[in-house]
């Protein structure tokens, strides 16, 4: 069964035509443009998001040479929200991107409830998740229409259905993680009681049909981007983990049918809901990975991401980078944190800074890997890696060195889209098993640790000290 699978991301929309025998037969990518505002705002134009989905999908089909597809799958950003009119489908606000920090005061005001929220949702009370941004929209932009994550609006535009999938709902702070249903006490906490929320569907459920790409096609395979990649990389058993290096870096580990409550500052979510089962995952986030590389480009240190390995020094000469350009997530959860370059001297050159940025990303992911191991009660033995930045051998080697585990690079740049395609196949072919729907793969390359454990621990200790030195002092709460 051939699927048109669409990955609607932060900086672009990617569409693939995926055949179970021939693999990826066509790819199209259309950029989208986040707008970074003073005060931590990050917005997107909803109409641009929709146009990019339609254009990328149609381009991919055109490039597939008329190949017939049997379904459309959609992976989404997870926590990006907007207000819109249910009757007309017209947006009533900009899309407030997952990186947006303007709802921080609301989270601060609810600080006394953070332990209860964590127990109920598996998440941390932070602007990263959907509900604070939804509440911010209601307080500052509009009381009209409905306010949902972008997947619900895009699916409504394609099919008329008012739905979201279980993995996306689990990123909202409005879902009871154990029952996988909307929680009225949580909606009341965020001032969202009375809001019309979408029906929660399984990831392998057909939610409607669309004519947007020619003919009448079922729409299925709805899933959060990171969980889609976890599935594509075959992380089916507890303790298997992957990290996606995209706009941010996101490390997820399967925890099986048990929804862990992290004791390490990580978050727990639904991995996917398919074939009547709901496995969970624990995850940690680095907010700026490829976006930190774009920052290097904007400063003129590199022309493109392809220049990273040519430019990076072999040694940073003491320079360390804390990649908090959009705050720090797990385990610090400090939206007020800012990035820092330390250890510079008059001899520091751009090649040292480039290497320090790559090592800074890898150091934060290595911290996350250690926290995942703590929550699981056993160390990770390998890390699967995907995303555009895996092209940087310097970054991947730094990751293996600092985490002290082998890093297996997924051989395709399209893990998210392939995971969504597998879920769509499950929706259309009821006799297919979960693992049958996911193509087997071998690493394109594996990076083994070259540093000694002592060297890795020393670097990570100095990096953690740099983080501590740059964190703003928190004001005591009344």
C-alpha positions in Angstrom: 0.0 0.0 0.0 1.5 3.3 -1.1 1.1 6.3 1.2 1.4 10.1 0.8 2.9 11.0 4.1 3.3 14.6 5.3 5.6 15.8 8.0 4.5 19.3 9.0 7.5 20.7 11.0 8.7 24.0 12.5 10.8 25.2 9.6 9.3 23.3 6.7 6.8 20.7 5.5 8.0 17.5 3.9 5.9 15.2 1.8 6.9 11.7 0.7 5.4 9.0 -1.4 6.2 5.8 0.4 5.8 2.3 -1.2 6.2 -0.8 1.0 8.4 -2.4 -1.7 10.2 0.5 -3.4 10.5 2.6 -0.3 10.6 6.4 -0.7 9.8 7.1 -4.4 9.3 10.9 -4.2 10.1 13.7 -1.8 9.1 17.4 -1.8 9.9 20.0 0.8 8.4 23.4 1.2 9.9 25.9 3.8 7.8 27.6 6.4 8.9 30.7 8.3 8.7 31.0 12.0 8.7 34.6 13.2 10.8 35.2 16.4 9.4 38.1 18.4 10.8 40.1 21.4 9.8 38.6 24.7 10.2 35.0 23.6 7.4 34.9 21.1 7.6 32.5 18.2 4.7 32.4 15.6 3.8 31.0 12.3 1.2 31.9 9.7 -1.5 29.2 9.7 -2.3 29.8 6.1 1.4 29.3 5.2 1.3 26.0 7.1 -1.7 24.8 5.2 -0.4 26.0 1.9 2.9 24.2 2.6 1.0 20.9 3.3 -1.0 21.2 0.1 2.0 22.2 -2.1 4.4 19.6 -0.7 1.8 16.8 -1.0 1.0 17.7 -4.6 4.6 18.1 -5.6 5.5 14.7 -4.1 2.7 13.1 -6.1 3.8 14.8 -9.2 7.4 13.7 -8.7 6.1 10.1 -8.1 5.2 9.9 -11.8 1.5 9.3 -11.3 1.9 6.5 -8.9 -1.4 5.8 -7.1 -1.6 6.3 -3.4 -4.1 4.7 -1.1 -3.9 7.0 2.0 -2.6 10.3 3.4 -0.7 10.3 6.7 0.1 13.4 8.8 2.8 14.0 11.4 2.7 17.2 13.4 4.8 19.6 15.6 3.1 18.4 18.8 2.6 21.5 20.9 2.0 24.4 18.4 -1.5 25.9 18.8 -3.9 28.3 17.2 -7.4 29.7 17.5 -9.8 29.1 14.6 -13.5 29.2 13.7 -15.0 25.7 13.6 -17.8 26.8 11.2 -15.6 28.3 8.5 -12.2 26.9 9.4 -10.7 30.4 9.3 -7.8 31.1 11.6 -8.4 33.6 14.4 -4.8 33.9 15.5 -1.3 33.1 14.4 0.0 29.7 15.3 1.9 29.9 18.6 4.9 27.6 18.1 6.2 25.1 20.7 9.2 27.3 21.3 7.1 30.3 22.4 7.8 31.4 26.0 5.1 34.1 26.5 3.0 31.9 28.7 5.7 31.7 31.3 4.0 34.1 33.8 0.9 31.8 33.7 3.0 28.8 34.6 4.7 30.7 37.4 1.3 31.6 38.8 0.4 27.9 38.9 3.7 26.8 40.5 2.0 25.4 43.6 0.2 22.9 41.4 3.2 21.6 39.4 3.6 18.4 41.4 -0.1 17.5 41.0 0.1 18.4 37.2 3.2 16.2 36.8 1.5 13.3 38.5 -1.7 13.6 36.4 -0.1 14.3 33.0 3.5 13.0 33.1 4.6 16.4 31.9 6.2 19.5 33.5 4.3 22.7 34.0 6.1 24.7 31.3 5.3 27.0 28.4 6.6 24.3 26.0 3.4 22.4 26.2 0.1 23.2 24.6 -2.2 24.3 27.5 -0.3 27.4 28.7 -0.1 28.7 25.1 -3.8 28.0 24.6 -4.6 30.0 27.8 -2.3 32.8 26.6 -4.2 33.0 23.4 -7.5 33.2 25.2 -6.1 35.9 27.5 -4.3 38.0 24.9 -5.7 37.4 21.4 -9.2 36.1 21.1 -12.1 34.4 23.0 -13.7 33.3 19.7 -13.7 29.9 18.0 -11.8 26.9 19.3 -8.2 26.7 20.3 -6.4 23.5 19.4 -3.0 22.2 18.3 -2.2 22.7 14.6 -2.9 19.0 13.6 -6.6 19.4 14.5 -6.9 22.4 12.3 -5.0 20.9 9.4 -7.1 17.7 9.6 -10.3 19.8 9.6 -9.1 21.6 6.5 -8.4 18.3 4.8 -11.4 16.2 6.0 -13.8 18.3 8.1 -13.1 16.1 11.1 -12.5 17.6 14.6 -9.9 15.2 16.0 -6.4 14.8 17.5 -4.4 11.7 18.1 -3.5 10.2 21.5 0.2 11.0 21.2 -0.5 14.7 20.4 -3.1 15.0 23.1 -0.6 13.6 25.6 1.6 16.7 25.0 -1.0 19.1 26.0 -1.1 19.2 29.8 -4.8 18.6 29.5 -4.7 14.8 29.3 -4.8 12.3 32.1 -1.9 10.1 31.1 -3.2 6.9 32.6 -6.7 7.1 31.1 -5.6 8.8 27.9 -8.6 11.1 28.0 -9.2 14.8 28.5 -9.2 15.8 32.2 -11.8 18.4 33.3 -9.7 19.3 36.4 -6.8 20.2 34.2 -8.8 22.2 31.7 -10.2 24.1 34.7 -6.7 24.7 36.1 -5.7 26.5 32.9 -9.0 28.4 32.6 -10.0 26.3 29.6 -13.1 24.7 31.1 -15.9 25.0 28.6 -13.6 24.8 25.7 -14.6 22.4 22.9 -11.7 19.9 22.6 -11.3 17.4 19.7 -12.1 13.8 19.8 -9.0 11.7 20.7 -8.3 9.0 18.1 -5.8 6.2 17.7 -2.8 6.7 15.4 -4.0 3.8 13.2 -7.5 5.1 12.8 -9.0 6.5 9.6 -10.4 9.9 10.6 -12.0 10.9 7.3 -11.3 11.4 3.6 -9.8 14.2 1.6 -9.8 15.3 -2.1 -7.0 17.8 -1.6 -4.5 15.6 -3.5 -6.7 14.2 -6.2 -9.4 11.5 -5.9 -10.9 10.6 -2.5 -8.2 9.4 -0.1 -8.5 8.2 3.5 -6.6 10.2 6.1 -4.9 8.2 8.9 -1.5 7.9 10.6 -1.9 11.0 12.8 1.0 11.2 15.2 3.5 13.6 16.9 6.7 14.0 14.9 9.0 12.7 17.6 6.9 9.6 18.4 6.7 8.9 14.6 10.5 8.7 14.5 10.6 6.5 17.6 8.3 4.0 15.7 10.2 4.2 12.4 13.5 3.5 14.2 12.0 0.3 15.6 12.0 1.3 19.3 9.3 -1.2 20.2 10.7 -2.6 23.5 11.4 -0.8 26.8 14.8 0.8 26.9 15.2 1.3 23.2 15.9 5.0 22.5 16.4 7.4 19.7 17.3 11.1 19.3 16.1 13.3 16.5 18.4 16.2 15.6 16.1 18.8 14.0 15.2 22.3 14.9 15.7 21.0 18.5 17.1 17.6 19.6 14.6 15.2 21.2 15.6 12.0 22.9 12.8 9.5 23.5 12.9 6.0 25.0 10.2 3.4 25.0 8.9 2.5 28.5 6.3 -0.2 27.4 2.8 -0.2 28.6 3.8 1.6 31.8 3.5 5.4 32.0 6.5 6.3 34.1 6.5 9.5 36.2 10.1 10.7 35.8 12.1 11.4 38.9 14.8 13.1 36.8 13.0 16.0 35.3 12.0 14.3 32.1 8.5 13.9 30.7 6.3 10.9 29.9 3.9 10.7 27.0 1.9 8.3 24.8 4.3 6.8 22.2 1.5 5.9 19.9 -1.9 4.2 20.1 -2.2 1.4 17.5 -3.6 -2.1 17.3 -5.5 -1.5 20.5 -2.3 -1.0 22.5 -0.9 2.2 24.0 2.9 2.1 24.8 4.5 5.1 26.5 7.8 6.9 26.2 9.9 9.1 28.4 11.6 12.0 26.7 13.9 15.0 27.1 14.4 18.0 24.9 17.1 20.3 23.7 15.3 23.4 22.3 18.0 24.6 19.9 19.9 22.2 17.7 19.6 23.0 14.0 18.3 26.4 15.1 21.6 26.9 16.9 23.4 26.0 13.7 21.2 28.6 11.9 22.3 31.1 14.5 25.9 30.3 13.6 25.0 30.9 9.9 23.4 34.2 10.8 26.6 35.3 12.5 28.6 34.3 9.5 30.6 31.5 11.2 29.4 29.0 8.6 27.6 29.5 5.3 25.5 26.4 5.5 25.1 23.4 7.8 27.2 21.4 5.3 30.2 23.6 6.3 30.1 22.5 10.0 32.5 19.6 9.7 34.9 21.5 7.4 35.0 24.5 9.8 35.0 22.8 13.2 38.3 22.6 15.0 39.7 19.3 16.2 39.7 20.7 19.7 37.7 23.6 21.2 40.7 24.8 23.2 38.6 25.2 26.4 35.5 26.8 24.8 32.2 25.5 26.0 28.7 26.3 24.7 25.4 26.1 26.6 22.7 25.8 23.9 20.0 27.8 25.7 19.1 30.1 22.9 15.4 29.4 23.6 15.7 28.5 27.3 16.5 25.1 28.8 14.2 22.2 29.0 14.8 18.9 30.9 16.0 18.7 33.5 16.3 22.4 34.4 13.0 23.7 32.9 14.2 27.2 32.9 12.6 29.2 30.1 14.5 32.3 31.4 17.9 30.6 30.7 20.1 32.1 28.0 22.9 30.7 26.0 26.5 31.1 26.9 30.0 30.7 25.3 32.6 30.4 28.0 36.4 29.8 28.1 37.3 32.2 25.3 40.6 33.9 24.9 42.2 36.1 22.3 43.3 33.0 20.5 39.7 31.7 20.1 38.7 31.5 16.5 35.4 30.7 14.7 36.4 27.0 14.3 36.6 26.7 18.1 33.2 28.2 18.5 31.7 26.0 15.8 33.0 22.9 17.5 31.9 24.2 20.9 28.3 24.6 19.6 28.2 21.0 18.3 29.7 19.7 21.5 27.2 21.7 23.6 24.3 20.1 21.8 25.8 16.7 22.3 26.6 17.4 25.9 22.9 18.2 26.7 21.7 15.1 24.8 24.3 13.1 26.8 22.8 14.5 30.0 19.3 13.4 28.8 20.6 9.9 28.1 21.9 9.6 31.6 18.5 10.8 33.0 16.6 8.3 30.9 18.8 5.6 32.2 18.0 6.7 35.8 14.3 6.6 35.1 14.5 3.2 33.4 16.7 1.7 36.1 19.3 0.6 33.5 21.8 2.4 31.2 21.1 2.9 27.5 23.3 0.5 25.5 22.9 2.3 22.1 21.3 5.5 20.8 19.6 5.6 17.4 19.8 9.0 15.7 18.0 10.7 12.9 17.4 14.2 11.5 19.3 16.5 9.3 22.1 17.2 11.7 23.1 13.5 11.7 25.0 14.5 8.5 27.6 16.1 10.7 30.1 13.4 11.6 31.7 15.8 14.1 28.4 16.1 16.0 27.7 12.4 15.9 31.2 11.5 17.1 30.8 14.1 19.9 27.5 12.4 20.8 29.1 9.0 21.0 32.1 10.3 23.0 30.0 12.3 25.5 27.3 9.8 26.0 29.8 6.9 26.0 27.5 4.7 23.9 27.4 3.7 20.2 25.3 6.0 18.0 23.5 4.3 15.1 22.5 6.8 12.4 19.2 6.0 10.7 19.9 5.6 7.0 17.1 7.9 5.9 16.5 11.6 6.6 12.8 10.9 6.8 12.2 8.9 10.0 9.2 11.0 11.1 7.4 10.7 7.7 8.2 6.9 7.5 6.7 6.4 11.0 3.5 8.2 10.1 3.3 6.1 6.8 3.6 2.9 8.8 0.7 3.9 11.0 -1.4 4.8 7.9 -0.7 1.3 6.5 -2.0 -0.2 9.8 -5.2 1.8 9.4 -5.8 0.5 5.8 -4.5 -3.1 6.3 -6.1 -4.5 9.5 -4.3 -7.8 9.2 -0.9 -6.2 9.3 1.1 -6.3 12.6 2.9 -3.2 14.0 6.4 -4.5 13.5 5.4 -5.8 10.0 4.4 -2.2 9.0 7.8 -0.8 9.9 10.6 -1.6 7.5 13.7 -3.2 9.0 16.8 -1.1 8.8 20.5 -1.2 9.4 22.5 1.9 10.4 23.9 4.0 7.7 26.9 4.5 10.0 27.7 3.7 13.6 29.9 6.0 15.7 31.7 4.3 18.6 33.0 6.3 21.5 36.7 7.3 21.0 37.1 9.2 24.3 37.8 7.5 27.6 35.1 7.6 30.2 37.2 9.9 32.4 37.6 12.4 29.5 33.9 12.3 28.8 33.0 12.8 32.5 35.4 15.7 32.9 34.0 17.5 29.8 30.4 16.9 31.0 31.3 18.2 34.5 32.8 21.4 33.1 29.8 21.8 30.8 27.3 21.4 33.7 29.3 24.0 35.7 28.9 26.3 32.8 25.2 25.8 32.8 25.0 26.5 36.5 27.1 29.6 36.2 24.8 31.1 33.5 21.4 30.3 35.0 19.6 33.4 36.3 18.9 33.4 40.0 15.3 32.4 40.6 13.3 34.8 42.7 11.6 33.2 45.7 7.8 32.7 45.4 5.5 34.2 48.0 
